[in-house]
Amino acid sequence: ISHSYQDSGIYTATLTVTDGHGATDSAGVEISVTANSAPVAVIDAAPLSGYAPLTVILNASGSDDNDGSIVSYNWDFGDNSSQVGVAAEHIYNISGNHIVTLTVTDNGGATGTATVTVQVTTNGPPEILDFSANPTEFDNPPGKVTFTCSAVDNDNDNLSYSLDFGDGKLTTSLPVSHNY
């Protein structure tokens, strides 16, 4: 006869033989059943947010299998692309929240998963192309200084300005002149 054990544990199987006169004899055998526990997947990733194109470095070397060894590392980057290996590098060109899933498989066929979210923004922040003050030196106060700026925004948003003159006064318009 064959018997399948469903749970981990130590079992004693006992066979009893009885003859026609009621005499018996018994023998036992110990059965030890251990289950393959699932490995633990761990993702180390950086950066987790930024502007496209965003290059993210991922590492799964912190993953562990306490009753065996991990034999495969499978990455799903959440943008219809994937890669295998303990380490991965991926470039995101599309904005949005991308869920990265790591699936590790151990030598017994058990799997473990972990996820992280990568936030990608398509257009970067505005960029200051030029900021100048003229003159930048004078000998006798008061002195009048003119400030100018040119800036661009990649997705053509309207730009607003805030200039701190360094003497406790502020402005939100450029170009501007200020007396020191």
Disulfide bonds with the S-S distance in Angstrom:
none
